[in-house]
Amino acid sequence: MLLRQMKYFVSVVKNNSFTKAAEECYISQSAISQGIKALEDELGVKLLERKNRGFSLTKAGEYFYRQSLVLLDEAEKIKQETIKIAKGNNNTLNVGIINSYLDFKIHNVVAEFMSYHKDINVEITTGNHEKLYDLLREGKLDIILNDQRRALSDEYVNYYLFSKYLYIEISDGNSINNLEEVTLNELTKIPCILIASKDQEENEKEYYQKTLGFSGNFIFARNLEEGRILVAGNKGFMPVEKDSNSENTSEKIKNIPLVRNGKQIERKYYAFWKREASNIYMEEFAKILRDMLGNS
C-alpha cells in the first residue's frame, strides 16, 4: 500500500498538479487526494502545505519525495527482475508489434536479429496501440513497434522508425473515387471500416473520432482481407497506410490520399522501450526495424 501511495505522491509533486497526477496514474483526482491524505496519516507528518488551489512541499515532504524517487526506481527493477526469473526468460526479448505490421517482413526482422544473437529468443505479441502501451508499461514487453498517439515521454526511449501516409481504399462503384484527394468531413455519410478485434473496437473508434475527427458510422473487420471484401462490396471506405507512391490495390478498389488542412495525413511510428531497462538488444532490434521496414 505504501508503495502505491508513494507513487501517487511522486506523481503529484512531479506534475505540480493533482489533476495531471490522476491522469498519469489512471485514477480519479479524489482517489489521488485520499491516497496522499492516507500517506500523511500513516507517517504522522505533513508532506504538502496546501495553499488555495496549489501546494508546496514541507521539509519532510522534500525529503520524502527525494527518497521515494530512489525507492520506486529500485522497486520497479526488483519487480521486472522477479518477473523475468519467474518466466525463466532472461534470454528472451519480448517484442510487441502493432497489428498493421503483421506481415512477412516482421519475420525477416526477427531472423536478421537472431543471426547476430543466436542465444536470444524473440517472442512476438501483437495488438493495437493501447494494448501494447499497457503491456510495455506493466513490464510484460521489452520493446514495442507502435504508432504515436500520445506525447513522447522521457521515461521511454522514443526511437523514430518511419512515417506512413494515410489513404482510403474505396470501391470503384462509389462516386468518391473520382476525387484526387479526400477529407474525413467529405466521408461522414460513408461508413468507416476499421480493422480491430472485438476488445479493441472502442479504442480504434475513439482514435478516429477524437484524434482524426471522423464523425460518421463505423464497421469493424477482423483482418485486412475481410476489410477489403467490405470495400469491394461498396459497404464503406477503409483507412490504410501506404507509401506516397502507392498504387491501387486492384482495379475494383481505388486508393485516395486522405488529407487534413490541405496536407496528406501522416502517421509516425516509433520503437518504444523503458529508458531504465535499455540494453544493446533493444537498440539493435530497433535499428533493424527501421532499416527493414522504413522503405516497406
C-alpha positions as CSV (number, residue, x, y, z in Angstrom):
1,M,0.0,0.0,0.0
2,L,2.8,2.4,0.9
3,L,4.5,2.0,-2.5
4,R,1.2,2.9,-4.3
5,Q,0.8,6.0,-2.1
6,M,4.4,6.9,-2.7
7,K,3.8,6.6,-6.4
8,Y,0.8,9.0,-6.2
9,F,2.8,11.4,-4.1
10,V,5.7,11.5,-6.5
11,S,3.4,12.0,-9.5
12,V,1.6,14.9,-7.7
13,V,4.9,16.6,-7.0
14,K,6.5,15.9,-10.4
15,N,3.4,17.2,-12.3
16,N,2.8,20.0,-9.7
17,S,-0.9,19.1,-10.1
18,F,-3.4,16.6,-8.6
19,T,-5.3,16.6,-11.8
20,K,-2.4,15.6,-14.0
21,A,-1.2,13.1,-11.5
22,A,-4.6,11.4,-11.5
23,E,-4.4,11.2,-15.3
24,E,-0.9,9.8,-15.2
25,C,-1.9,7.2,-12.6
26,Y,-5.2,6.3,-14.3
27,I,-7.3,7.0,-11.2
28,S,-9.7,9.8,-10.1
29,Q,-8.5,13.1,-8.6
30,S,-10.3,12.3,-5.4
31,A,-8.5,8.9,-5.1
32,I,-5.2,10.7,-5.5
33,S,-6.1,13.2,-2.8
34,Q,-7.3,10.4,-0.5
35,G,-4.1,8.5,-1.1
36,I,-1.9,11.5,-0.2
37,K,-4.0,12.1,3.0
38,A,-3.7,8.4,4.0
39,L,0.0,8.6,3.4
40,E,0.4,11.7,5.7
41,D,-1.8,10.0,8.3
42,E,0.3,6.9,8.2
43,L,3.6,8.9,8.6
44,G,2.1,11.3,11.1
45,V,3.6,14.3,9.3
46,K,2.5,16.8,6.7
47,L,4.2,16.4,3.3
48,L,2.3,19.1,1.4
49,E,1.3,22.6,2.5
50,R,-2.0,23.3,0.8
51,K,-2.5,26.9,-0.4
52,N,-5.7,27.8,-2.1
53,R,-5.6,25.6,-5.3
54,G,-1.9,25.0,-5.1
55,F,0.6,23.4,-2.7
56,S,4.2,23.5,-1.6
57,L,6.5,20.8,-0.1
58,T,7.2,20.8,3.6
59,K,10.8,20.0,4.6
60,A,9.6,16.5,5.4
61,G,7.9,16.3,2.1
62,E,11.0,17.3,0.2
63,Y,13.0,14.6,1.9
64,F,10.2,12.0,1.3
65,Y,10.0,13.0,-2.3
66,R,13.7,12.5,-3.0
67,Q,13.9,9.2,-1.2
68,S,10.7,8.0,-2.9
69,L,12.3,8.5,-6.3
70,V,15.1,6.2,-5.4
71,L,12.9,3.6,-3.7
72,L,10.3,3.5,-6.6
73,D,13.1,3.0,-9.1
74,E,14.6,0.2,-7.1
75,A,11.1,-1.4,-6.6
76,E,10.5,-1.3,-10.3
77,K,13.8,-3.0,-11.0
78,I,13.1,-5.7,-8.4
79,K,9.6,-6.3,-10.0
80,Q,11.0,-6.6,-13.5
81,E,13.8,-9.0,-12.4
82,T,11.3,-11.1,-10.4
83,I,9.0,-11.4,-13.5
84,K,12.0,-12.4,-15.7
85,I,13.2,-15.1,-13.2
86,A,9.7,-16.5,-12.8
87,K,9.2,-16.8,-16.5
88,G,12.7,-18.1,-17.0
89,N,13.2,-15.7,-19.9
90,N,16.4,-13.9,-19.1
91,N,17.5,-14.7,-22.6
92,T,14.2,-13.6,-24.2
93,L,13.4,-10.3,-25.9
94,N,9.7,-9.7,-25.7
95,V,8.6,-7.6,-28.6
96,G,5.2,-6.0,-29.3
97,I,4.1,-5.3,-32.8
98,I,1.1,-3.2,-33.8
99,N,-1.4,-5.1,-35.8
100,S,-0.9,-3.1,-39.1
101,Y,2.6,-4.5,-39.4
102,L,1.8,-8.2,-39.2
103,D,3.4,-9.2,-42.4
104,F,6.3,-11.3,-43.6
105,K,8.8,-8.5,-43.1
106,I,8.5,-8.8,-39.3
107,H,9.7,-12.4,-39.6
108,N,12.6,-11.1,-41.6
109,V,13.4,-8.6,-38.9
110,V,13.4,-11.4,-36.3
111,A,15.6,-13.6,-38.5
112,E,18.1,-10.8,-39.0
113,F,18.3,-10.1,-35.3
114,M,18.8,-13.7,-34.4
115,S,21.5,-14.2,-37.0
116,Y,23.6,-11.9,-34.7
117,H,22.2,-13.2,-31.4
118,K,21.6,-16.9,-31.6
119,D,21.3,-17.2,-27.8
120,I,18.4,-14.7,-27.6
121,N,14.9,-15.9,-28.2
122,V,12.4,-13.4,-29.6
123,E,8.8,-13.6,-28.5
124,I,6.2,-11.6,-30.6
125,T,3.0,-10.2,-29.1
126,T,0.5,-8.3,-31.3
127,G,-2.2,-5.8,-30.5
128,N,-3.4,-2.3,-31.0
129,H,-1.8,0.9,-29.7
130,E,-3.3,0.9,-26.2
131,K,-2.8,-2.8,-25.6
132,L,0.9,-2.6,-26.5
133,Y,1.4,0.5,-24.4
134,D,-0.1,-1.1,-21.4
135,L,1.9,-4.3,-21.7
136,L,5.1,-2.2,-22.0
137,R,4.2,-0.1,-19.0
138,E,3.5,-3.2,-17.0
139,G,6.9,-4.7,-17.9
140,K,5.4,-7.6,-19.9
141,L,7.1,-6.4,-23.1
142,D,10.6,-5.2,-23.5
143,I,10.2,-3.2,-26.7
144,I,7.2,-2.3,-29.0
145,L,6.7,-1.1,-32.5
146,N,3.8,1.4,-32.2
147,D,2.3,4.4,-33.8
148,Q,2.5,7.8,-32.0
149,R,-0.9,8.7,-30.4
150,R,0.3,10.4,-27.3
151,A,3.1,12.9,-26.3
152,L,6.5,11.3,-26.2
153,S,7.7,10.6,-22.7
154,D,11.2,10.9,-21.2
155,E,10.5,7.7,-19.3
156,Y,10.9,5.8,-22.6
157,V,13.4,5.7,-25.4
158,N,11.4,7.0,-28.4
159,Y,13.3,5.6,-31.4
160,Y,11.8,7.1,-34.6
161,L,11.4,4.4,-37.3
162,F,9.4,5.8,-40.2
163,S,6.2,7.6,-41.3
164,K,3.4,6.4,-43.4
165,Y,0.8,8.3,-45.4
166,L,-3.0,7.7,-44.8
167,Y,-5.1,6.8,-47.8
168,I,-8.6,5.4,-48.1
169,E,-9.5,2.3,-50.0
170,I,-12.9,2.7,-51.7
171,S,-14.9,0.8,-54.3
172,D,-14.8,2.0,-57.9
173,G,-18.6,1.9,-57.6
174,N,-18.6,4.8,-55.2
175,S,-18.6,8.3,-56.8
176,I,-16.0,9.4,-54.3
177,N,-13.4,7.5,-56.3
178,N,-13.4,10.4,-58.8
179,L,-11.7,12.7,-56.3
180,E,-7.9,13.2,-56.3
181,E,-7.9,13.6,-52.5
182,V,-10.5,13.5,-49.8
183,T,-11.1,14.8,-46.2
184,L,-12.8,13.0,-43.4
185,N,-15.6,15.6,-43.5
186,E,-16.4,14.6,-47.0
187,L,-16.7,10.9,-45.9
188,T,-19.1,11.3,-43.0
189,K,-22.0,9.8,-44.9
190,I,-20.0,6.7,-45.8
191,P,-19.2,4.1,-43.0
192,C,-15.6,3.8,-42.0
193,I,-14.2,0.3,-42.0
194,L,-11.7,-0.4,-39.2
195,I,-9.6,-3.5,-38.6
196,A,-9.9,-4.4,-34.9
197,S,-10.5,-7.4,-32.7
198,K,-13.7,-7.3,-30.6
199,D,-11.9,-6.0,-27.5
200,Q,-10.1,-3.3,-29.4
201,E,-13.1,-1.8,-31.3
202,E,-13.7,1.1,-28.9
203,N,-10.1,2.2,-28.8
204,E,-9.8,2.3,-32.6
205,K,-13.2,4.1,-32.9
206,E,-12.1,6.6,-30.2
207,Y,-8.9,7.4,-32.1
208,Y,-10.7,8.2,-35.3
209,Q,-13.3,10.2,-33.6
210,K,-11.2,12.2,-31.1
211,T,-7.8,12.4,-32.8
212,L,-8.7,12.5,-36.5
213,G,-12.2,14.0,-36.1
214,F,-14.3,11.5,-38.0
215,S,-18.0,11.8,-37.0
216,G,-19.6,9.1,-39.2
217,N,-20.5,5.5,-38.6
218,F,-18.1,2.6,-38.2
219,I,-18.0,-1.0,-39.4
220,F,-15.4,-3.4,-38.0
221,A,-13.5,-6.2,-39.8
222,R,-11.2,-8.7,-38.1
223,N,-8.4,-8.6,-40.7
224,L,-7.3,-6.7,-43.8
225,E,-8.8,-9.3,-46.2
226,E,-12.2,-9.1,-44.6
227,G,-12.0,-5.3,-44.7
228,R,-11.2,-5.3,-48.4
229,I,-14.2,-7.6,-49.1
230,L,-16.4,-5.0,-47.5
231,V,-14.7,-2.2,-49.5
232,A,-15.2,-4.1,-52.8
233,G,-18.9,-4.6,-51.9
234,N,-19.2,-0.8,-51.5
235,K,-20.0,-1.1,-47.8
236,G,-17.7,1.8,-46.8
237,F,-14.2,3.1,-47.0
238,M,-11.2,1.7,-45.2
239,P,-8.3,3.9,-44.0
240,V,-4.9,2.4,-44.9
241,E,-1.3,3.4,-44.6
242,K,0.9,3.3,-47.6
243,D,3.9,5.0,-49.1
244,S,3.4,8.2,-51.1
245,N,3.9,6.3,-54.4
246,S,1.4,3.6,-53.6
247,E,-0.5,2.0,-56.5
248,N,-4.1,0.9,-56.4
249,T,-4.8,-2.5,-54.7
250,S,-6.9,-3.7,-57.6
251,E,-9.0,-2.3,-60.5
252,K,-12.1,-2.5,-58.3
253,I,-10.6,-0.7,-55.3
254,K,-9.1,2.8,-55.5
255,N,-6.6,4.4,-53.2
256,I,-7.3,8.1,-52.5
257,P,-5.0,10.3,-50.3
258,L,-6.7,11.3,-47.0
259,V,-5.9,15.0,-46.3
260,R,-6.4,17.5,-43.4
261,N,-5.8,21.2,-43.7
262,G,-4.5,20.7,-47.3
263,K,-1.9,18.1,-46.3
264,Q,-2.0,14.4,-46.5
265,I,-2.3,12.9,-43.1
266,E,0.9,11.2,-41.9
267,R,1.3,8.8,-39.1
268,K,4.7,8.4,-37.3
269,Y,6.0,5.1,-35.9
270,Y,8.5,4.6,-33.2
271,A,10.1,1.8,-31.3
272,F,9.5,2.4,-27.6
273,W,11.2,0.8,-24.5
274,K,11.7,1.8,-20.9
275,R,14.8,4.0,-20.6
276,E,15.7,2.5,-17.3
277,A,15.7,-1.0,-18.8
278,S,17.5,-0.1,-22.0
279,N,20.1,-2.6,-23.4
280,I,22.0,-3.3,-26.5
281,Y,19.5,-5.9,-27.7
282,M,16.6,-3.4,-27.7
283,E,18.7,-0.9,-29.5
284,E,19.8,-3.4,-32.2
285,F,16.3,-4.7,-32.7
286,A,15.0,-1.1,-33.2
287,K,17.7,-0.4,-35.7
288,I,16.8,-3.5,-37.7
289,L,13.1,-2.5,-37.6
290,R,14.0,0.9,-39.0
291,D,16.3,-0.4,-41.7
292,M,14.0,-3.2,-42.9
293,L,10.6,-1.6,-42.5
294,G,11.4,2.1,-43.3
295,N,11.0,1.6,-47.0
296,S,8.2,-1.0,-46.9
